[in-house]
């Protein structure tokens, strides 16, 4: 990936979460990479950015919004099922 063409689509503090996001983007055909993933000793302190090509950024952000929405819906369903 050309570093000058990369934009951040998501920032997290957990390297595992960053890897899961990258894998999710890859699964829908969006190439991405992680910035700052070699900061394992400082996990939770420093920010880790998930980067994509500028041309894929809108699609990547849309995919991530959908994932977050689905996660919230699953949580609401679990709570409702307990009642």
C-alpha positions as CSV (number, residue, x, y, z in Angstrom):
1,X,0.0,0.0,0.0
2,X,1.3,3.4,-0.9
3,X,1.6,5.3,2.4
4,X,0.6,8.6,0.8
5,X,-2.7,7.1,-0.3
6,X,-3.7,5.8,3.2
7,X,-6.3,7.3,5.5
8,X,-7.4,6.3,8.9
9,X,-10.9,4.7,9.1
10,X,-10.8,3.6,12.7
11,X,-8.7,4.2,15.9
12,X,-8.5,1.8,18.7
13,X,-6.3,1.1,21.7
14,X,-6.3,-2.7,21.6
15,X,-4.1,-4.5,19.1
16,X,-6.4,-7.5,19.0
17,X,-9.4,-5.3,18.2
18,X,-7.4,-3.6,15.4
19,X,-6.5,-7.1,13.9
20,X,-10.2,-8.1,14.1
21,X,-11.2,-4.9,12.3
22,X,-8.5,-5.5,9.6
23,X,-9.7,-9.1,9.1
24,X,-13.3,-7.9,8.8
25,X,-12.4,-5.4,6.2
26,X,-10.4,-8.0,4.3
27,X,-13.3,-10.3,4.3
28,X,-15.4,-7.8,2.3
29,X,-12.6,-7.1,-0.1
30,X,-11.2,-3.9,1.4
31,X,-7.4,-3.9,1.8
32,X,-6.2,-2.4,5.0
33,X,-3.2,-2.2,7.3
34,X,-2.6,-1.4,10.9
35,X,-0.4,1.5,12.0
36,X,1.3,1.2,15.4
37,X,0.7,-2.5,15.8
38,X,4.2,-3.1,17.1
39,X,3.4,-1.2,20.3
40,X,2.4,-4.3,22.3
41,X,4.1,-3.1,25.5
42,X,2.0,0.0,25.4
43,X,-1.3,-1.7,24.5
44,X,-4.2,0.4,25.9
45,X,-2.1,3.5,26.1
46,X,-1.2,4.4,22.5
47,X,-3.7,4.6,19.7
48,X,-3.6,2.1,16.8
49,X,-5.0,3.2,13.5
50,X,-6.6,1.0,10.9
51,X,-5.7,2.4,7.5
52,X,-7.2,1.9,4.0
53,X,-6.7,3.4,0.6
54,X,-8.5,6.7,0.3
55,X,-10.7,5.3,-2.4
56,X,-11.9,2.6,0.0
57,X,-12.3,4.7,3.1
58,X,-16.1,5.5,2.6
59,X,-16.9,1.8,2.1
60,X,-14.7,0.8,5.0
61,X,-16.4,3.3,7.4
62,X,-19.8,2.1,6.2
63,X,-18.9,-1.5,6.9
64,X,-17.6,-0.6,10.3
65,X,-20.8,1.3,11.1
66,X,-22.8,-1.7,10.1
67,X,-20.8,-4.0,12.3
68,X,-21.3,-1.7,15.3
69,X,-25.0,-1.5,14.7
70,X,-25.3,-5.3,14.5
71,X,-23.3,-5.6,17.7
72,X,-25.7,-3.2,19.5
73,X,-28.7,-5.1,18.2
74,X,-27.3,-8.4,19.4
75,X,-26.7,-6.9,22.8
76,X,-30.2,-5.5,23.0
77,X,-31.6,-8.9,22.0
78,X,-29.6,-10.7,24.7
79,X,-30.9,-8.3,27.3
80,X,-34.5,-8.7,26.1
81,X,-34.2,-12.5,26.1
82,X,-33.1,-12.4,29.8
83,X,-36.3,-10.7,30.9
